[in-house]
Amino acid sequence: YTSFGELCDTHCMEQDEYYCHPGSGNSLQPCRRLQCGPGQIRCRRPPANEPPRGPKDPRTFFLARGGESCDDACGVGTVCDNDLVQEAALSPAHCKDILEHLGKSVHLGGLYEDDNSGCTYYPDEPGWYQLFKRDGQALCSERNADLNRQRVCACQSLREERYFDDLVNLGDQSFCLDAGDTVATTQGRVSLAEGAGAGGAFTCNCVELCQLHSTTQSTVSLTTYENRGATNDFQGTILQITVNFLNTIAGAIFTFDASSALEIHSGGVASFTAAATFAGSGVFRAREGSTVSFSSASTFQIATEVSGQFLVESEQVSFEEVVTLTGSNALMDVRSGSRIVASRTVTVSSSSEIRGTSGTMQFDGGLSMASSSVMNLTSTTVS
């Protein structure tokens, strides 16, 4: 429908009649009808080839589309953040401030009691900040009747939480999946009681965050840990792997507090086929009889202790904390085309071995080798 020759995005309809402007009074600007009259409904012209929207960044204010609730506006894997929606609706002045931070120029506004849409933006000149609170609070589910008015919304990640008071047998655990094996939540947290326990296969499917936390100190022995998410956070937890630790997500981050560690035990294998970073203040331990392999660039920002085999098969592995090789079966093997860079001291004790074949080793923090240790190099650059 058009008004004064201008195609309107929205219009009011009553039975078979339509209106694109007030039609009376002193405001006859094209397509600027502010409110629909009694018995009328607001209709919107279908958008042309509008691309689908992705999930919203958690805990960030944004403007929903006109006519949307905040529940509607939050994308897959998130839900409306009620606390932030209430925060935006504290006062008209607070609403105005948020809209200005979102880049909107607003000059008129106030408090309205039509519904519970909370803080909204209306694009009509000169720019309106309108706070709607009919029942004293804003509601995530509220839809404003005017399709030109946009709600200020915020979303938060979905989180799955599990609590284990008994660590004797944790069994197999797969996080953030629904019954159809699709990602249902974006964050998962396992809270562990104090003590030691054993489990089967743990799989992190949480695209944002997996947490293994203990408020005291827990030691958990698992057969398998597979990471399919962005960040894995360990607090108060020593995680022992007896069979396989696998990371296939590029850019994955594993964070450890001072009382946490990742230990690959005898017979266990850890494979990093995608880039990973180990951060925090914990320890990474490759126990005697274990094998740890890297085929993508990775970084250790925590101390590293090697008593098994540590294989750098391609790309670069960087060590920003101390590295210790200890034991007669400890081996760090830098293979063809690969590289290690150590900015802190690397200590090779007893009968441990550093081996290189057509690779590069850069010991910026120094290299200390015991008399019985071995350095076996073929076409390898050492500095």
N, C-alpha and C positions, 0 to 999 in steps of 0.2 A: 504494500500500500504506500501511497505517496502523500506528501503534504507540501503544498506550495511548490510542487515539482521536485521535492527531495524524497528519495526512497527511505522509508523508516525501517529501522531494525526491529522496533516493537510498536505495538498498537493495542488499543483497547477494543474489545468486542462485546456487544450485547445482542444476542440472537443473531440476526444477519447484518447488523450495522457495525461499522468500525470507525474508529476515531484515532487520528494521528496527532492531534493538537487539541487544546482545551475547547476551542470553538466559542468561547465567550470570555469576557473580561479583557484585561490589557496585555495578555501574553498569548500571542498567536505565532510564536516562533515555530518553524517546521519541526515536527517530530519531538516536541518538547512537552508532551502531556505528562505532568509530574505524578499524578495519581489517577487510577481508573475510578469511575463513578460507581454508585451502588448498583449491584447486579451485573457489573461488567467484569471481565477477566482480562488479564494482560497476556498477549500472545507475542511470540518472537518469530521473526523471519528465520528459517533454517539457515545455518552457516554453510558457506560454500567450501567444501574440501578442508574442513578444520581438522588438523592432525590430532591424534590422541595425545593425552598428557601423561607424563610419567609420574612416579611417586614424588610427593613433596619432601623437601628436606625436613627432617624432624626438628621440632622446637624452633621454627622460623616462621614469622608472620608473613602472610601473603594474602592477596585478594582473590576470593573465589569468583567464579563467573556469576553474572547477574541471575538471581533466582535460585542459586544453589545454597544448600545448607553446608555447614562445615563438614558434616558427615559425608555429604556427597563429594566434597572437594578433595578430601584426603585420598591419596592413591593406594595402590596395592601394597600391602605390608605395613600400612600405618592406620591410625585412628585419630579422630579429633582429640587434640590436647585441651581438655576442659579447663585446666588451670590457666593456660595462656589465653584462651578465649575470654575467661573471666577477667584476666588482667587487662586485656584490651578494652574491656567494658567498665573499667573503674570509674571513669568520668568522661564527659565530653572533651575536656582538655587533653586527657591521656589518649583518647581516640584520635584527636587531631594530630598529636605528636607522632603517633605510629604511622598515620597516613602520610605525613610529611617525610618520615624516614623511608617510606615506600615510594617516594618520588612524586606524590600527588600534591597539587596546589589546591588547598582548601581554605575558604574564607568565611563561609556561613555554616551554622550547625547548631546543635543543641541536643537536648534529651527528649525522646519521644516514647509513647506508651502503646504504639500500634501492635507490637509483638515483642519477641525476645531474641531478635537478631543480633543484638550487641552492637559493636562498632561497625559502621558501614561507610562506604564511599558512594556518593552520587555525583555523576559527571556533569550534571547540568550547571551552566554558568551561575556563579563564579567558582564552583567546586564546593561540595557540601560534605561535612563530617556530621553524621547522624548516628546517635546512640539510642538504640531501641531496647528498652527494658520495661516490659509490662508487668512482669511478676517479680521484679527485683534482681533478676540475673539473666545472663545470656545463655542460650541453649545451643548445643552443637547441632541439634536436629532441626532447628528453626529455618524455614524458608521464607524470605520476604516476598511479598506479592508483586513487587515492582521488579521486572526483569532487567531494568537498567541499574539497579542498586546492587553493589557488591559488598559482601561480608568480609571482614577481616578475620582470617582463620589461622590456625596453627595445627600441626599434626605431631604425633609422637609414634615411635616405633612400637610394634607389638612385641611383647616379651613372654616367653615361656619360662616358668620357674619350677624347679624340682628340688625337694629336700630329702636328704638321706641321713636319718639318725643312726642307722645300722649300716656299717660299711662292710660287713662280712661278705655279702654277695650282692654286688650292684647289678649283675646281669648285663645284657646288651641295652644300650641307650642310643636312640636316634632323635635329635632335637630339631624343632622348628618345622616338622612335617605334619600334614594332616593325614586323614585316613586314605586319601587318594595319592599319597606320596608327592604332593606338591607343597611348596614352601608356604606355610600358614603364618609364621611369625618371623620377624627379622632378627630377634635377639633371644638368646637362651641362657639361663643361669642355673648351675647346679650348686647347691649349698651343702657342704659336707660336714658331718660331725667330726669330732676329734678322734684320732686313732688311725688304724690301718685297715685297708679293705682290698678286695679283689673284684674285678669286673670282667666283662667280655669285650665287645666291640662298641666303642663310642664313636658316633658320627656327628660332626657339627655341620648342619645344613643351614645355619643361621647366617644370612648374607651380610649382616652387620657385625654381630658380636656373639661369641660363646665365652662363658665364664665358668671356671671351676674355682670356687671360693670356700675357704674354711676360716672362721674367725679365730681359731686356735692353731692347730697343725694337723694336717691329714696326709697320709701316704696312701696312694691309690695305685694298684697294679692292674693294668689293662692288657688284654691281648692285642688290641688294635685301637688306634686313634686315627680317624680320617678327618682332615679339615677341608671343608668346602665353603668356608666363610672368610670375611675380610680380616677379622681380629679375634684372637684367642687370648683370654686374660686369665692368669693363674695367680691366686693369692692364698698364702698359707697352705699350699698344696705341692707335694712332691709327686709328680706323675711318672710312673715306671711303665715302660712298654716292653712286653716280652716277645711279641711277634712282629708287628708292623706299625710304623708311624708314617702316614702319607699326607703330603701337601700337594695339591694340584691347582691351587688358586694363586695366580700371579699377584704379587704385592701383598701377600698375607703377612700379618704382624702377630707375633707371639710375645706377650708381655708377662714379666715375672716380677713379683715383689721379692724382697730380700730373703724371705723364708720359703721360696718356691724353687723348683727345679724340674727340668725335663731330663729323664734318664732312659737311655736305650740299653736294655739289659742283654745278657749273654743270649745269643741266638736271635735277638731282635734286629730288625732292619728298619732304618728310617730313610725315606726317599723324598727328595725335594726336587720335583720335576718342574716347579715354577718358583719364581723369585720369592724369597722370604726374608723377614727381618726379625731378629730376636732382641727384644728391648727390655729395659728395666734394670733390676739389680740382682737377679737370680743367677742360676748356673745351668749350663747345658753339659750333660755328661754322656759320653759314649763309653759304656762299660766294656770290660774285657769280653771278647767273643761277639761283640756287636758290629754292625756295619752301617755306616751313615754315608749316603752318597748325594752329591749335588750336581745337577745338570742345568741349573739356572743360577744367575747371579744372586747372591745372598749375603746378608750382613749380620755379624754377631756383635751386639752392643753389650753383651753380658759375658762373663767369664766362661771359658770353654775348657773342659777336661776330657782328654782322649786316652782311653786304655784299650780301645778296640781299633777298628779300621775306619778311617776318615778319608773318603774318596772325593776328590774334586775332579769331576769328569769333563766339565766344560764350563765356560764363562769364568767369573771371578767370585771368590769368596773373600770377604773382608772381615778382619777381626779388629774391633775397636777396644777390646779388653784383653786381659792376659790369657794366654793359651798354654796349657800344660799337657805334655805327652808323658805318660808314665806306665811302666810295665813292659815286659819282654814282648808282648804281642801288640803294642801300640804302634800304629802306622798312620802317617799322613801322606797320602799319595796324590801328587799333583800331575795330572795326565796331560796328554798332548793338547795344546791350544788353550789350556786353562791357566788360572793364575790365582795366587793367594797374596793378600796384602795385609800385613799385621802392623798396626800402629802402636801396639804395646808389646811387652816382652813375650817371646815364645821360649818356653823352657822344655828341653828334651832331656829326660832323666833315664837312668838305668839303661836298659837295652832297647829303648824305643828307636823307631826309624822314621826318617823323613826321606821320601822317595820322589823323584821327579823325572818325567820322560817328556822332553820337548815342551815343557811348561815354563812358567815364570814364578819366582818366589821373591817377595819384597818384604824384608824384615825392617821396617822403619823404626820399630821400638827396640830392636836388638834381638839376638839369638843366643841362647845359652844352652850348651850341649854337654852332657856328662861324658866322661871318658869312654864309657861302654856303649854310648849311643851311636847310631849309624846315620850317615847321610849318603844316600845312593842316588847319583844324578847321571842322567844321560841327556845330552843336548838341552840342558835346562839353564836358564839365566837366574842367578841369585844376586840380590843386592841388599 
